[in-house]
Amino acid sequence: MSPGFSDVHLVHRSLPELNYDEVSLETTFLGKKLRAPIIITGMTGGHPETYEINKTLAEVAEKLGLGVGVGSQRAALENPSLEYTFSVVKEYAPTALKIANIGFVQAKKYSIDMLLKAIDMVDADALAIHLNPLQECVQIEGDREFKGTLRRIAEISRELPVPVIVKETGTGIGYEVAKMIAEETDVKAIDVSGLGGTSWSAVEMYRAMRKGDFFGESVAREFWDWGIPTAVSIVETRFAAPHLEIIGSGGVRSGIDVAKVLALGANAAGIALPALKEVVKGYDRLEFLLKLLIEELHIAMVLTGSRSVSDLRRAEIVIIGRTREWLIQRGISIKEYLEKFRLRTV
Ligand SMILES: Cc1cc2nc3c(=O)[nH]c(=O)nc-3n(C[C@H](O)[C@H](O)[C@H](O)COP(=O)(O)O)c2cc1C
């Protein structure tokens, strides 16, 4: 399933009336400065071999002025000898935006003190609580108790000294969930992590396949394409939660995709699997990928006449195809959305 970016067209301006060098990619996310609106979202930590990965992700994020998240910190909270695989991020990215990470299952079980430990471990500017109900359902050993999650997120968002981000993991956030988060919690941001990028159901399908579990494999295969595509998810989330900051992620694969998620209403773009694929090949490969994204974004900004990220978030766009059909059926007037909603953040 596609994230829907091919339905989103940035309207080209043959007369940009600005010079390439005048364009600024700088922005802030949750009050922290980014040199470009790109965040490497949480993936790894907890095994000795992930130390090098998190170190390199941190080094490159620090050099390029981007944000960086770590993967679920559960392993280190339950076994402190693994903390170094996460804390390396604060050592190598002292000034970058850093995001701690915990699953909703642990968020329900852990005390506020445990969560503070996770934050201190990476000197985090924010804590992401990830939602992965699909993965929990299709995993053999998954946790299937979902009741009480919103109430716990609300408590955590009120008690922690850093902002809380609610984050999906590849199946997207829709209007109803974004509204619950906006109205019933003090969460400050949503990472939509929509359908169209990494599929956790696919990961679980391969795991089940390797174990010879045909039943589990069949269930996971059926849910491969389940979810809300990223382009739709950004619009639904912004429509429901106009004052929250949004990370547009799930299938972001180029600087043009970054430009599209911003023009749709996100404050920054998130990227995961492509960064992991490059980081395992070394620092230079990851730096190359991210520099490419930044250059493509820069050019897209010139060609839409956007001098700044705020200009890009007001750029002329056209939404066609399945994304348009979906939004119309959900009662969202695209014209009204583009004129009045996509910029409505703090
Ligand atoms: C190998 C891998 C591990 C991941 N682990 C986590 C995790 O621990 N916590 C989390 O919130 N998201 C996790 N994610 C989800 C990503 O942060 C991201 O939301 C998702 O992969 C969609 O982005 P992408 O299409 O750019 O990969 C993981 C993704 C990958 C590829």
The ligand as an ORCA input file, in Angstrom:
! r2SCAN-3c Opt
* xyz 0 1
  C      13.792     -1.977     12.671
  C      12.742     -1.050     13.193
  C      12.525     -0.976     14.558
  C      11.552     -0.119     15.081
  N      11.395     -0.023     16.439
  C      10.552      0.910     16.952
  C      10.493      1.135     18.357
  O      11.159      0.472     19.148
  N       9.661      2.100     18.811
  C       8.884      2.860     17.942
  O       8.172      3.748     18.403
  N       8.910      2.643     16.611
  C       9.736      1.709     16.103
  N       9.812      1.543     14.732
  C       8.888      2.304     13.855
  C       9.545      3.526     13.223
  O       9.918      4.498     14.181
  C       8.603      4.203     12.194
  O       7.494      4.750     12.856
  C       8.106      3.248     11.106
  O       9.109      2.339     10.739
  C       7.647      4.004      9.866
  O       8.687      4.712      9.262
  P       9.478      4.202      7.933
  O       8.434      3.836      6.917
  O      10.330      5.368      7.541
  O      10.277      3.004      8.364
  C      10.765      0.683     14.203
  C      10.995      0.596     12.821
  C      11.964     -0.236     12.309
  C      12.175     -0.284     10.823
*
